[in-house]
Structures are given as structure tokens and as C-alpha cells.
Amino acid sequence: MKKSGRVFLLCGFLVLTAAGMASGAGMKPGLWEINSTMEMPGLPFQPPPTTITHCYTSEDVKNNEKMVPQQQGDCKVTEYKSTGNKMTWKIVCTGEQKGSGSGEMTFKGDSAYEGMMTFRTEEMSMTSRYKARRLGDCK
């Protein structure tokens, strides 16, 4: 796979990881909007901002184990910690896109959160920043 294709697959994984990490910590279930930006030094262009929506169920937000996303490909979330309204974690990827990173998320009450993740490989580094807010009930 071309380098740029691997980069965008990894970016997609990091955005979905943020959505998966968000459940729990006193959040209200419902439909959430997650806005993210990605910074990747050395690319001739920067990826555009991304907005996704995700429906968190009552089951999602009551079980802290669901806060850690399931393993995707060769990536695993490690060293997860939750203290008060803040979560931190590390991520390690093996295989074709070998690298590591870390992330943090801070909850702003039960209807908003913000955070960032960094990830580095031998070829590149990237920083993802995101903000989310509850839009209402799931449809």
C-alpha cells in the first residue's frame, strides 16, 4: 500500500479510537458530534477537518471497559488511566504501520469533551485534536 494510503487508514483509526474512548465517565447517552483536526508535518497538504456523529447507548456509557476500543488491526490501546474527568492512554501499533502514541481526553460535564492524540512512526508524526458535544437523543 502506498505511504499516503497507510497514513489515511491510520488517521481513520485514530478518529474512530477517539469515538470509542469517549463512552463512560459520566457522559449522557445520545447522539454526539465529534470534530477533529489532524496535523502532519512534512506532508504537502494537511488533512481537512473531520466531523462524525456517533450514538452512545446507555449500555456504552455505564461500562468503563467499553471506553477502551477493541483492537483494530495491529494496534492496541495500553496504559489506560481514568482520574476524575480526565482519561489518558497509550497506543502501540506493530506490523506495516509500526509506531506508538498517546492520548488524553477531558470531559466538560456530561455533554461535552475535548482531547488530543499524538502518534509517531519512523516516517512521520501526527497530532489529532478533537472536541465533541452531545446533540440530543439518538434517532
N, C-alpha and C positions, 0 to 999 in steps of 0.2 A: 504494500500500500504506500502511496506517496506520502511524504512527510506532512504536507498540508492536510491530507485526508485524516491522518492519525491525530493531528492537532485538533481538528474539529470534532472527531469522535471523543477525544479526551475532554474537550470543552463541554460537550453534551453530557458526559458522565458527571462532570463537576457541578453543572447546573442541577441535574437530577439528584445528585448527592445532597445538595443544599435543600431541595424539597423534601427528601427523605429524612434529613436530620431535623427538620423543623417540628415534627409532631411531638407532643408532650409539653412538659414544663409549664403547665397552666394555660395552654392555648385553648381557645374556643374552637370546637369543631365547626366546619363550614367551608365555604369556597374562599380560597386565598389567592391573591395576585402576588407573584414573585418577580421583581425586576432585577436584572443583573447586568453588570458590565464586566468586560474582560480586558486586561492589559497584557500584551505580549511583546516585550521589547524585541526588536530585530525583525519583525515582520514588516513587509512593505505597506501593510494596511492593518488597522485594528478591527477586530470583530465588532459588529454593530451591537448595541444594547439588545437584550432579550427580555421579553415578558411572557411568562407562562402562568396558567392558573392551575391550582391543584385543590381537590376536595379532600379535606381531612375529616374522617368519620369520628364518632365518639370513641370507638374502639382504638383508633390511631392515637388519639391524644391522651388516653388514660394509661397506656402501656409504654413505659420508658424504653423497653427493649426495642420497640419499633422505631425509636429515634435513630438507631444506627442502621444505615441502609444495608441491604443484603449484598453479599459480594457480587461484583459485576466484573466479568472478565477476569483479568489478573490483578485487580485492585482490591485491597482490604482496608477497612477503617480500623485503626488501632488507637490505643491510649485515649479512649473516650472518657471525658470527665464532665460532670454537671454540678455546678455550685450556684445556688440561688437562681438568678435569672440568666446565667451565662453557661454555655456549653463550649467545650474545646475538644479537638480530636486531631489525630494524625492519620495520614493515608499513605500506603505503600503500594506501588504497582510493580509487578515483575513482568517478564516476557518482553514483547516487542516494544512497548512504550514504558520502559523501566524508569522509575522516578519516585519521588516522595514529596509530601507536602503537609500542610497543617491548616486548620480552620478554626474559626470561632463564631459564635452566634450569641447575640444578646437580645432577650425578649423585652419588649416595651409594653408591659401589661399583657393582657390575654388576646390582643387583636393586632399586634404588630411585632416584627423582629427585624434585625439587620445583622450583617456579618460580613466576613471575608474569608477567602481561602487562597493559599498560595500553593503552587506545585512547580517542581523543578525536575528536568531530565538532563541528560548530558548535552542535549541540543538546544534546550530552550527553558524559559521560566515564564510563568503566568500568574496573574493575580486576578481573582474574581471577587467582586463586591456585589452584595445583594441587599435588597430591602423588600419586605413583604408586609401586606396588610390584609386583614380579613374583609371580604366584600359582602358577606351575608351567608345565608344558608345555601347548601348545595342544591343544585337543580336536577 
